[in-house]
Each structure stands twice: as structure tokens, then as C-alpha cells.
């Protein structure tokens, strides 16, 4: 299932550089959280997931606005 979905996600990330930036930031922050957890500092990952989810939603809305705005002109 993941192999089939990986092509779709790879295409989306390549087509939209802002999504690529969000993915890289997500991986970077997740890595920091894992390093902190190794040193005994435990932070809730829910905050990370909510923040990235909201940022992703905003980017999707921006992409849709650009596409729909281009059609009206």
C-alpha cells in the first residue's frame, strides 16, 4: 500500500516546492524531538502534528486559491 502511495506523494512534493519545504521541516523537527527524547526530555508530538497539519492545510488552500484565481482571469 505504501509503495503505491509513494508515487503520488513524490509527484505532489515535486510539483509544489512549498510542500517540499513543509516535509523537510517536519522531518527536521521530528529528528530534534527524537534527539531530545534520547536525553530524557519528553515533549508531546501532538503539538508537532497539529502545527504541521495546520501549515499543510494553509498551503493546500493557497494552492487551490492560485489555481482557481488563475481560471477567473
C-alpha positions as CSV (number, residue, x, y, z in Angstrom):
1,X,0.0,0.0,0.0
2,X,2.8,2.4,0.9
3,X,4.6,1.7,-2.4
4,X,1.5,2.6,-4.3
5,X,1.0,5.8,-2.4
6,X,4.7,6.8,-2.6
7,X,4.5,7.7,-6.3
8,X,1.5,10.0,-5.6
9,X,3.2,11.7,-2.7
10,X,6.5,12.0,-4.6
11,X,4.7,13.7,-7.5
12,X,2.9,16.2,-5.2
13,X,6.1,17.1,-3.4
14,X,8.0,17.6,-6.7
15,X,5.1,19.7,-8.2
16,X,4.8,22.0,-5.2
17,X,8.1,23.3,-3.6
18,X,6.3,24.7,-0.6
19,X,5.0,21.2,0.3
20,X,8.6,20.0,0.0
21,X,9.7,22.7,2.4
22,X,7.0,21.6,4.9
23,X,8.1,18.0,4.6
24,X,11.7,18.9,5.3
25,X,10.8,21.0,8.3
26,X,8.6,18.2,9.6
27,X,11.5,15.7,9.3
28,X,13.9,18.1,10.9
29,X,11.7,18.9,13.9
30,X,10.8,15.2,14.4
31,X,14.6,14.5,14.4
32,X,15.1,17.1,17.1
33,X,12.3,15.7,19.2
34,X,13.8,12.2,18.9
35,X,17.2,13.5,20.0
36,X,15.6,15.3,23.0
37,X,13.8,12.1,23.9
38,X,17.1,10.3,23.9
39,X,18.4,12.7,26.5
40,X,15.3,12.2,28.7
41,X,13.4,15.3,27.6
42,X,9.9,14.2,26.6
43,X,7.8,16.5,24.5
44,X,4.4,15.7,23.2
45,X,4.5,15.0,19.4
46,X,0.8,16.1,19.1
47,X,2.0,19.7,19.0
48,X,4.2,18.9,16.1
49,X,1.5,17.1,14.2
50,X,-1.1,19.8,14.8
51,X,1.3,22.6,13.7
52,X,2.3,20.7,10.5
53,X,-1.3,19.8,9.8
54,X,-2.4,23.4,10.0
55,X,0.5,24.6,7.9
56,X,-0.3,21.9,5.3
57,X,-3.9,22.9,5.2
58,X,-3.0,26.6,4.7
59,X,-0.6,25.6,1.8
60,X,-3.3,23.5,0.2
61,X,-5.7,26.4,0.4
62,X,-3.1,28.7,-1.1
63,X,-2.5,26.2,-4.0
64,X,-6.3,26.0,-4.6
65,X,-6.7,29.7,-4.5
66,X,-3.9,30.2,-7.0
67,X,-5.4,27.6,-9.4
68,X,-9.0,29.0,-9.1
69,X,-7.8,32.6,-9.3
70,X,-5.9,31.8,-12.5
71,X,-9.1,30.4,-14.1
72,X,-11.1,33.6,-13.4
73,X,-8.8,35.9,-15.2
